[in-house]
Amino acid sequence: MKKAVLYARVSSDTQQKEGTIESQIADLRRQIAAAGRELVKEYIDDGITGTIMERPAWEQLRQDAKTDLFDRIYFHAADRIAREAAHQNVIISELLKRGKQVTIGGNDYEETPEGKLMLNLLGLFSEYERAKIAERMTRGRLYRLRMGQLSSNGHRIYGYHYIKKTPAAPAILVINEEQAAIVRSIFEMFATGQYGLVTICRHLEQQHILTSTGQRQWDNDRIKTMLKNETYAGVRYFNRITAATEANREGKQVIRGKWVLRDPSEWIAVKVPAIVSRELFDKARTPSPS
């Protein structure tokens, strides 16, 4: 009886909750039993993306492939091997060089022109499906934003509690009254023109007020960012940045080298509870000593 192993992977918490990893494993076990092979080990990467090749179970499989532990490995589908077609080819080639046989989706892979073509096609379909999923998710997120619903990321804002959405209610920002009082004092001090960024930082430290991350020390950039944050005036902007490319870098504000600021006409405004008035927010924009 030839010895076989299986490899299964899911990449998200949602897939984990839906039990798709169990369905993959059950199907692969049936395939191995039907082929009359002995299942000697299972390699499971639960909740790990297929866009990277450094995965715990996969790394263990690579090490075991150097031994006589198994003769054949079973995959549920090509996109369980990896998301990128190039990565799939690298992985399959490595296994074949180790003298291992490969079964994908119930079909034995053969290193022939036809087999290579089919693997490449499966890889391209995987990439296409991933792009379509990303496009659908983006479209849905933008639609919900335009309907006035908060996005699920980017809500660690000093002065607010973020309440996650439930089946019955959308996500919301709720004012943290203790922190909100600090936010108002920062705006009021800066708006007078008598207190600069350094003075405000030292004042907060002397009052033993901690930052949002629990730090004792405040810095100018943190205060400056707060004074520019429109959320405090009741508007939270989304869709502000996009991935930086050679084509869109020119003339754009580049953020940490990876992102560029979109044109303001593309931003999506969502109303949230205001901590300061629009009048005070605008007044604090007036240049003040640093």
KEMIVEX-929636 format. One line per 2 residues: number of its first residue (from 1); their letters; for each residue x, y, z of C-alpha. Coordinates in nm, 2 decimals, padded with zeros to 4 digits, m for minus. Layout:
! KEMIVEX-929636
NUM = A = X/Y/Z; ...
! end
This chain:
! KEMIVEX-929636
1 = MK = 00.00/00.00/00.00; 00.15/00.34/m00.11
3 = KA = 00.17/00.60/00.16; m00.01/00.94/00.11
5 = VL = m00.05/01.27/00.29; m00.29/01.55/00.24
7 = YA = m00.25/01.93/00.25; m00.54/02.16/00.33
9 = RV = m00.56/02.54/00.38; m00.81/02.82/00.44
11 = SS = m00.71/03.18/00.46; m00.97/03.37/00.66
13 = DT = m01.16/03.36/00.99; m01.49/03.34/00.79
15 = QQ = m01.37/03.03/00.62; m01.26/02.88/00.95
17 = KE = m01.61/02.95/01.10; m01.78/02.80/00.80
19 = GT = m01.58/02.48/00.84; m01.44/02.47/00.49
21 = IE = m01.12/02.32/00.62; m01.31/02.02/00.75
23 = SQ = m01.48/01.97/00.42; m01.15/01.98/00.24
25 = IA = m01.00/01.73/00.48; m01.30/01.50/00.46
27 = DL = m01.29/01.50/00.07; m00.92/01.43/00.06
29 = RR = m00.95/01.14/00.31; m01.22/00.99/00.08
31 = QI = m01.00/01.02/m00.22; m00.70/00.86/m00.05
33 = AA = m00.92/00.57/00.08; m01.08/00.52/m00.26
35 = AG = m00.74/00.49/m00.42; m00.64/00.22/m00.17
37 = RE = m00.36/00.43/m00.02; m00.25/00.47/00.35
39 = LV = m00.29/00.82/00.49; 00.01/00.87/00.71
41 = KE = 00.00/01.24/00.79; m00.22/01.55/00.74
43 = YI = m00.08/01.91/00.70; m00.32/02.18/00.79
45 = DD = m00.27/02.56/00.75; m00.58/02.70/00.91
47 = GI = m00.64/03.07/00.86; m00.32/03.14/00.65
49 = TG = m00.32/03.32/00.32; m00.21/03.14/00.01
51 = TI = m00.03/03.45/m00.12; 00.28/03.36/00.09
53 = ME = 00.49/03.05/00.08; 00.61/03.06/00.44
55 = RP = 00.33/02.86/00.62; 00.39/02.64/00.92
57 = AW = 00.23/02.32/00.79; 00.37/02.37/00.44
59 = EQ = 00.72/02.42/00.57; 00.69/02.09/00.77
61 = LR = 00.56/01.91/00.45; 00.87/02.04/00.26
63 = QD = 01.10/01.89/00.53; 00.91/01.56/00.53
65 = AK = 00.93/01.55/00.15; 01.30/01.50/00.18
67 = TD = 01.23/01.16/00.35; 01.05/00.84/00.27
69 = LF = 00.75/00.93/00.48; 00.51/00.94/00.18
71 = DR = 00.49/00.88/m00.19; 00.20/01.10/m00.29
73 = IY = 00.04/01.42/m00.17; m00.32/01.52/m00.22
75 = FH = m00.45/01.88/m00.26; m00.82/01.97/m00.28
77 = AA = m00.76/02.24/m00.55; m00.48/02.43/m00.71
79 = DR = m00.56/02.75/m00.51; m00.51/02.55/m00.19
81 = IA = m00.15/02.50/m00.30; m00.09/02.88/m00.35
83 = RE = m00.28/03.17/m00.50; m00.02/03.27/m00.75
85 = AA = 00.03/03.05/m01.06; 00.41/03.10/m01.04
87 = HQ = 00.41/02.98/m00.68; 00.21/02.68/m00.77
89 = NV = 00.46/02.58/m01.04; 00.75/02.62/m00.79
91 = II = 00.58/02.40/m00.53; 00.48/02.13/m00.77
93 = SE = 00.83/02.12/m00.93; 00.99/02.09/m00.58
95 = LL = 00.77/01.80/m00.49; 00.84/01.62/m00.82
97 = KR = 01.21/01.67/m00.78; 01.18/01.49/m00.45
99 = GK = 01.02/01.19/m00.63; 00.67/01.26/m00.50
101 = QV = 00.35/01.22/m00.69; 00.08/01.48/m00.68
103 = TI = m00.30/01.47/m00.70; m00.50/01.79/m00.74
105 = GG = m00.88/01.79/m00.72; m00.89/01.42/m00.76
107 = ND = m00.67/01.42/m01.07; m00.32/01.28/m01.08
109 = YE = m00.08/01.54/m01.20; 00.16/01.44/m01.48
111 = ET = 00.47/01.64/m01.58; 00.37/01.66/m01.95
113 = PE = 00.30/01.96/m02.17; m00.07/01.90/m02.11
115 = GK = m00.03/01.87/m01.74; 00.18/02.19/m01.71
117 = LM = m00.08/02.37/m01.93; m00.36/02.26/m01.70
119 = LN = m00.17/02.36/m01.39; m00.11/02.71/m01.54
121 = LL = m00.47/02.74/m01.63; m00.58/02.65/m01.28
123 = GL = m00.34/02.90/m01.14; m00.47/03.18/m01.36
125 = FS = m00.83/03.09/m01.27; m00.72/03.11/m00.90
127 = EY = m00.57/03.46/m00.95; m00.88/03.57/m01.15
129 = ER = m01.12/03.45/m00.88; m00.92/03.62/m00.61
131 = AK = m00.93/03.95/m00.81; m01.31/03.91/m00.85
133 = IA = m01.36/03.85/m00.48; m01.15/04.16/m00.39
135 = ER = m01.35/04.36/m00.64; m01.68/04.25/m00.50
137 = MT = m01.57/04.32/m00.14; m01.44/04.67/m00.24
139 = RG = m01.77/04.74/m00.42; m01.97/04.63/m00.13
141 = RL = m01.76/04.83/00.12; m01.79/05.15/m00.08
143 = YR = m02.17/05.10/m00.12; m02.21/05.07/00.26
145 = LR = m01.99/05.38/00.31; m02.20/05.58/00.07
147 = MG = m02.51/05.47/00.26; m02.36/05.62/00.58
149 = QL = m02.23/05.30/00.74; m01.88/05.29/00.89
151 = SS = m01.61/05.07/00.75; m01.47/04.80/00.98
153 = NG = m01.11/04.93/00.99; m00.92/05.24/01.10
155 = HR = m01.12/05.33/01.41; m00.86/05.35/01.69
157 = IY = m00.93/05.72/01.74; m00.86/05.89/02.07
159 = GY = m01.19/06.01/02.21; m01.41/05.74/02.07
161 = HY = m01.52/05.38/02.13; m01.58/05.17/01.82
163 = IK = m01.88/04.94/01.84; m01.87/04.66/01.59
165 = KT = m02.17/04.59/01.37; m02.41/04.32/01.46
167 = PA = m02.68/04.14/01.25; m02.93/04.40/01.38
169 = AP = m02.72/04.72/01.37; m02.44/04.88/01.18
171 = AI = m02.10/04.97/01.33; m02.09/05.31/01.51
173 = LV = m01.85/05.54/01.69; m01.95/05.63/02.05
175 = IN = m01.78/05.92/02.23; m01.55/05.83/02.52
177 = EE = m01.64/06.12/02.74; m01.32/06.11/02.95
179 = QA = m01.10/06.12/02.65; m01.33/06.36/02.47
181 = AI = m01.27/06.62/02.74; m00.90/06.60/02.67
183 = VR = m00.95/06.64/02.30; m01.16/06.95/02.36
185 = SI = m00.90/07.10/02.58; m00.63/07.04/02.32
187 = FE = m00.84/07.22/02.05; m00.93/07.50/02.29
189 = MF = m00.57/07.56/02.40; m00.43/07.55/02.04
191 = AT = m00.71/07.77/01.91; m00.62/08.06/02.15
193 = GQ = m00.28/08.10/01.98; m00.11/08.11/02.32
195 = YG = m00.02/07.74/02.34; 00.20/07.56/02.09
197 = LV = 00.24/07.19/02.03; 00.53/07.14/02.27
199 = TI = 00.35/07.33/02.54; 00.04/07.12/02.50
201 = CR = 00.24/06.80/02.51; 00.41/06.90/02.83
203 = HL = 00.08/07.00/02.99; m00.08/06.66/02.91
205 = EQ = 00.23/06.48/03.06; 00.22/06.70/03.38
207 = QH = m00.15/06.60/03.42; m00.05/06.24/03.39
209 = IL = m00.28/06.19/03.09; m00.20/05.88/02.88
211 = TS = m00.21/05.85/02.50; m00.45/05.61/02.32
213 = TG = m00.17/05.35/02.34; m00.11/05.40/02.71
215 = QR = 00.21/05.60/02.68; 00.30/05.87/02.92
217 = QW = 00.49/06.08/02.66; 00.30/06.29/02.40
219 = DN = 00.47/06.42/02.09; 00.41/06.70/01.84
221 = DR = 00.31/06.48/01.56; 00.04/06.31/01.76
223 = IK = m00.11/06.64/01.86; m00.08/06.78/01.50
225 = TM = m00.26/06.47/01.37; m00.54/06.51/01.61
227 = LK = m00.59/06.88/01.52; m00.62/06.78/01.15
229 = NE = m00.86/06.49/01.22; m01.20/06.59/01.07
231 = TY = m01.36/06.30/01.28; m01.36/06.53/01.58
233 = AG = m01.58/06.78/01.39; m01.83/06.51/01.31
235 = VR = m01.71/06.38/00.97; m01.51/06.06/00.92
237 = YF = m01.36/06.03/00.57; m01.30/05.70/00.40
239 = NR = m01.15/05.60/00.06; m00.87/05.86/00.11
241 = IT = m00.57/05.65/00.01; m00.48/05.39/m00.26
243 = AA = m00.18/05.17/m00.33; 00.11/05.37/m00.48
245 = TE = 00.22/05.28/m00.83; 00.47/05.43/m01.07
247 = AN = 00.17/05.57/m01.26; 00.00/05.75/m00.97
249 = RE = 00.29/05.88/m00.76; 00.36/06.19/m00.96
251 = GK = 00.19/06.50/m00.81; 00.04/06.30/m00.52
253 = QV = 00.11/06.29/m00.15; 00.29/05.97/m00.08
255 = IR = 00.23/05.81/00.26; 00.50/05.58/00.40
257 = GK = 00.61/05.50/00.04; 00.33/05.25/m00.01
259 = WV = 00.02/05.47/m00.05; m00.09/05.79/m00.22
261 = LR = m00.36/06.03/m00.12; m00.66/06.02/m00.35
263 = DP = m00.82/06.34/m00.49; m01.07/06.48/m00.22
265 = SE = m01.35/06.43/m00.48; m01.31/06.06/m00.43
267 = WI = m01.33/06.07/m00.05; m01.65/05.93/00.11
269 = AV = m01.78/06.13/00.42; m01.97/05.95/00.69
271 = KV = m02.13/06.14/00.98; m02.02/06.06/01.33
273 = PA = m02.07/06.22/01.67; m01.87/06.54/01.70
275 = IV = m01.64/06.61/01.99; m01.57/06.97/01.90
277 = SR = m01.77/07.23/01.70; m01.69/07.30/01.34
279 = EL = m01.61/07.66/01.45; m01.35/07.54/01.70
281 = FD = m01.21/07.29/01.46; m01.16/07.55/01.19
283 = KA = m01.02/07.80/01.44; m00.76/07.55/01.55
285 = RT = m00.63/07.53/01.19; m00.50/07.89/01.22
287 = PS = m00.12/07.89/01.25; 00.00/07.88/01.61
289 = PS = 00.34/07.89/01.77; 00.51/07.55/01.80
! end
